Amino acid sequence: MTMEEATGVVDGRGLSWSSRDRARGAVAAASAMFLVGTLTAVSPALHRYPVYGGQALRYAAGGLVLLLVMRARGMPHLRLDRRELALVALLAVTGLGAFNVFILEATRYADPATVGTIVATVPIVLAVAGPLMERRRPTPAIVVAALVVAGGAALATGLGGGTPLGLLLALGALACEVAFSLLAVPLLPRLGAVRVSAYATLAAVPLLAVTGLAADGRDALRVPTLPEAAALAYLAVVVTAVAFFCWYDALPRLGTERAGLFSGFLPIGAIVCGLVLGTGHPAPADLLGAALVIAGLLLGLRPRGRPVPRDPAV
């Protein structure tokens, strides 16, 4: 028995995980979702920039940053087998490319608050789908915690309204957000968080570029203004390279069901960033929603595994 096993607990998957791993995973997941939430603060700077071309630039730059990180850390490229290639391609198509398309189109037919509320239910889906993919029953306490987190995120986001088509497109965005986690899980043990982030990010570039050419023609790309360049750089480095790495580093440490709880940090990131930049002021509902998110996290992250007996020989 290892020291880690002797001082850890066994989770619902029958795996031992140390307090240090849980803490690192929690910090990484919270950081990832918080940073993704801040994109609402920089999005207005890109309202006049071609959407798909801008996203292609963002992912190309973010992928380059991740490749430089791999080189600096001496991480060699690994040859992907057919299954891994398919998973990376699906991850790029759904979790990155299609997600942006669904979000963009959904906000044309539904209030942004409605779209955000539907996407905020991702903790509930992951709390159920994650265990089922591992052929085990969902943990009731984590499902309850996910309901609390989703409720808090929805309250902080606001309910809004929209057409049936807008709601359907928002559900598509929700499915893509779930795929962003579930499709990466089989890749992480061999490739690691940096490679998965880099490969998926770069794989999304041609998809978005072709979509941009189809939608905007020659206007899909243009030289950005200084504010647009700053916004694209922030999205590439912070919201893509850093946040993607943090999320994929957290998944194997927490499991998809626990990591999904941290999606509640998306509206918190938006609220805090709005306060810092002076572009928004939280209403009482925002603060109550944030409190519910924290309560759900505390409920879902409480160790519930049976203690592992200490080995006298250790």
C-alpha positions in Angstrom: 0.0 0.0 0.0 1.3 3.4 -0.9 1.4 6.4 1.4 -1.2 8.1 -0.8 -3.5 5.2 -0.4 -2.9 5.0 3.3 -3.9 8.7 3.9 -6.6 9.0 1.2 -10.2 7.9 0.7 -11.8 5.7 -1.9 -14.3 7.4 -4.2 -17.3 6.1 -6.0 -15.1 4.7 -8.8 -13.0 2.6 -6.4 -10.0 4.9 -6.9 -7.9 6.3 -4.1 -7.3 10.1 -4.3 -5.2 12.2 -1.9 -6.2 15.5 -0.4 -3.5 17.2 -2.4 -4.9 15.9 -5.6 -8.4 17.0 -4.7 -7.1 20.4 -3.7 -5.1 20.9 -6.9 -8.1 19.6 -9.0 -10.5 22.0 -7.2 -8.2 25.0 -7.7 -7.7 24.1 -11.4 -11.4 23.5 -12.1 -12.4 26.7 -10.4 -9.7 28.7 -12.2 -10.7 27.3 -15.6 -14.4 28.1 -15.2 -13.8 31.5 -13.7 -11.5 32.5 -16.5 -14.0 31.2 -19.1 -16.6 33.3 -17.4 -14.5 36.5 -17.9 -14.8 36.3 -21.7 -18.1 38.3 -21.4 -16.0 41.3 -20.4 -13.9 41.2 -23.6 -16.6 40.1 -26.0 -17.9 43.6 -26.7 -14.5 44.5 -28.2 -15.1 41.9 -30.9 -18.7 42.7 -31.8 -17.6 44.2 -35.1 -15.0 41.5 -35.9 -16.1 38.5 -38.1 -17.1 35.8 -35.5 -15.8 32.6 -37.1 -12.6 34.2 -38.4 -12.0 35.7 -35.0 -12.5 32.3 -33.3 -10.1 30.7 -35.8 -7.5 33.3 -34.9 -8.1 32.8 -31.2 -7.6 29.0 -31.4 -4.7 29.2 -33.7 -2.9 31.6 -31.3 -3.9 29.5 -28.3 -2.7 26.3 -29.9 0.6 28.0 -30.7 1.0 29.0 -27.0 0.3 25.4 -25.9 2.8 24.0 -28.4 5.4 26.4 -27.0 4.6 25.2 -23.5 5.1 21.6 -24.7 8.5 22.5 -26.2 9.6 24.4 -23.1 8.7 21.4 -20.9 10.4 19.0 -23.3 7.2 17.2 -24.1 7.4 15.2 -27.3 4.5 14.9 -29.7 2.8 11.5 -29.5 1.5 9.6 -32.5 -2.3 9.2 -32.2 -4.0 6.0 -33.0 -7.3 6.0 -34.9 -9.4 6.1 -31.8 -7.5 9.0 -30.4 -7.6 10.9 -33.7 -11.4 10.4 -33.8 -11.8 11.6 -30.3 -9.7 14.7 -30.9 -11.6 15.5 -34.0 -15.0 15.1 -32.3 -13.7 17.2 -29.4 -12.7 20.0 -31.8 -16.0 19.7 -33.8 -18.3 19.6 -30.8 -16.7 21.2 -27.7 -14.9 24.0 -29.6 -16.3 24.6 -33.1 -20.0 23.7 -32.8 -20.3 25.1 -29.3 -19.4 28.6 -30.6 -21.8 28.3 -33.5 -24.7 27.1 -31.2 -24.0 30.0 -28.7 -23.9 32.5 -31.5 -27.1 31.4 -33.2 -29.0 30.7 -29.9 -28.5 34.3 -28.9 -30.2 35.4 -32.1 -33.5 33.6 -31.1 -33.3 33.6 -27.3 -32.3 36.0 -24.6 -28.6 35.5 -23.6 -29.7 34.9 -20.0 -31.9 32.0 -21.2 -28.9 30.5 -23.1 -26.7 30.9 -20.1 -29.3 29.3 -17.8 -29.6 26.2 -20.1 -25.8 25.8 -20.4 -25.5 26.3 -16.6 -27.2 22.9 -16.2 -24.1 21.1 -17.3 -23.2 20.1 -13.8 -26.4 18.0 -13.6 -25.7 16.3 -16.9 -22.1 15.5 -16.0 -23.1 14.2 -12.5 -25.3 11.6 -14.3 -23.5 11.0 -17.6 -19.9 10.8 -16.1 -20.7 7.8 -13.8 -22.8 6.1 -16.5 -19.9 6.2 -18.9 -17.8 4.4 -16.3 -20.6 1.8 -15.8 -21.5 2.8 -12.3 -24.5 4.5 -10.6 -24.5 8.3 -10.2 -23.7 9.4 -6.7 -27.0 10.8 -5.2 -25.2 13.5 -3.1 -23.3 14.8 -6.1 -26.5 14.9 -8.2 -28.1 16.9 -5.4 -25.1 19.2 -5.3 -25.2 19.6 -9.0 -28.9 20.7 -8.8 -27.9 23.3 -6.2 -25.0 24.6 -8.3 -27.1 24.7 -11.5 -29.8 26.5 -9.6 -27.3 29.1 -8.3 -25.8 29.6 -11.7 -29.2 30.0 -13.3 -30.2 32.5 -10.7 -27.0 34.5 -11.2 -27.4 34.4 -15.0 -31.1 35.2 -15.0 -33.9 33.3 -16.7 -34.9 35.4 -19.7 -37.0 34.1 -22.6 -36.8 33.0 -26.2 -38.3 31.1 -29.1 -38.4 27.3 -29.3 -35.6 27.4 -31.9 -33.5 29.5 -29.5 -34.0 27.0 -26.7 -33.2 24.1 -29.1 -29.9 25.8 -30.1 -29.1 26.4 -26.5 -29.6 22.7 -25.8 -27.1 22.1 -28.6 -24.6 24.3 -26.8 -25.2 22.4 -23.6 -24.5 19.1 -25.4 -21.3 20.5 -26.8 -20.2 21.7 -23.4 -20.8 18.2 -22.0 -18.8 16.7 -24.9 -15.9 19.1 -24.1 -15.4 17.1 -20.9 -16.5 13.6 -21.7 -14.7 13.2 -25.0 -11.4 14.3 -23.3 -11.5 11.8 -20.4 -10.3 8.8 -22.5 -7.4 10.9 -24.0 -6.0 12.4 -20.7 -4.3 9.3 -19.2 -1.9 8.9 -22.1 -1.7 12.4 -23.7 -2.0 14.6 -20.6 -3.7 18.0 -20.2 -1.3 20.0 -22.3 -1.4 17.8 -25.4 -5.1 17.3 -25.3 -5.6 21.1 -25.0 -3.1 21.8 -27.8 -4.3 19.1 -30.2 -8.0 19.8 -29.8 -7.5 23.6 -30.1 -5.5 23.3 -33.3 -7.9 20.8 -34.8 -10.7 23.4 -34.4 -8.9 26.0 -36.5 -9.6 24.6 -40.0 -13.2 23.9 -39.0 -13.8 27.5 -38.0 -11.9 28.9 -40.9 -14.0 27.0 -43.4 -17.2 28.0 -41.6 -16.0 31.6 -41.7 -15.3 31.5 -45.4 -18.7 29.9 -46.0 -20.5 32.5 -43.9 -18.5 35.7 -44.6 -16.5 34.9 -47.7 -13.4 37.2 -48.1 -14.6 39.2 -45.0 -13.9 36.3 -42.7 -10.5 37.7 -41.7 -9.2 41.2 -41.5 -6.5 43.0 -39.6 -7.9 43.7 -36.1 -7.8 47.0 -34.5 -5.8 47.5 -31.3 -8.7 46.8 -28.9 -9.7 43.8 -31.1 -6.1 42.4 -31.1 -6.0 42.8 -27.3 -9.3 41.0 -26.9 -8.2 38.2 -29.2 -4.9 37.8 -27.4 -6.7 37.6 -24.0 -9.1 34.9 -25.4 -6.1 33.0 -26.9 -3.8 33.0 -23.9 -6.1 33.2 -20.9 -9.5 31.8 -21.9 -8.1 29.1 -24.3 -4.5 28.0 -23.3 -4.7 28.6 -19.6 -8.3 27.7 -19.0 -8.3 24.6 -21.2 -5.1 23.3 -19.5 -6.6 23.9 -16.0 -9.8 22.1 -16.9 -8.2 19.1 -18.4 -5.7 18.9 -15.5 -8.7 18.9 -13.1 -10.8 16.2 -14.8 -8.7 13.2 -13.8 -8.1 14.5 -10.3 -11.8 15.1 -9.5 -13.7 13.0 -12.0 -16.2 14.5 -14.4 -19.1 14.5 -11.9 -17.2 16.6 -9.3 -15.4 18.7 -11.8 -18.7 19.6 -13.4 -19.8 21.3 -10.2 -17.3 24.1 -10.9 -19.2 25.1 -14.0 -21.0 27.3 -11.5 -18.0 29.6 -11.5 -18.8 30.8 -15.0 -21.3 33.4 -13.9 -19.2 34.3 -10.9 -16.3 35.0 -13.2 -18.6 37.3 -15.3 -19.8 39.1 -12.2 -16.4 39.7 -10.7 -14.9 40.8 -14.0 -17.8 43.2 -14.6 -17.1 44.7 -11.2 -13.4 45.1 -11.8 -13.9 46.7 -15.2 -16.9 48.8 -14.1 -19.2 47.3 -16.7 -21.6 45.7 -14.3 -22.9 45.7 -10.8 -24.3 42.5 -9.2 -27.9 42.5 -8.1 -29.1 40.6 -5.0 -30.0 37.7 -7.2 -26.5 37.5 -8.5 -25.1 37.4 -5.0 -27.6 34.8 -3.9 -26.8 32.7 -7.0 -23.1 32.8 -6.2 -23.8 31.8 -2.6 -25.8 28.8 -3.9 -23.0 27.8 -6.2 -20.5 27.8 -3.2 -23.0 25.8 -1.1 -23.4 23.2 -3.9 -19.6 22.9 -4.2 -19.1 22.4 -0.5 -21.8 19.7 -0.6 -20.5 17.9 -3.6 -16.8 18.0 -2.7 -17.2 16.6 0.8 -15.3 13.2 0.9 -17.8 10.4 1.1 -15.6 7.5 0.4 -14.8 5.0 3.1 -11.5 5.7 4.9 -8.7 3.5 3.8 -7.2 1.7 6.8 -3.6 2.7 7.6 -1.2 -0.1 6.9 0.9 -0.6 10.0 3.8 -1.5 7.8 3.9 1.9 6.1 
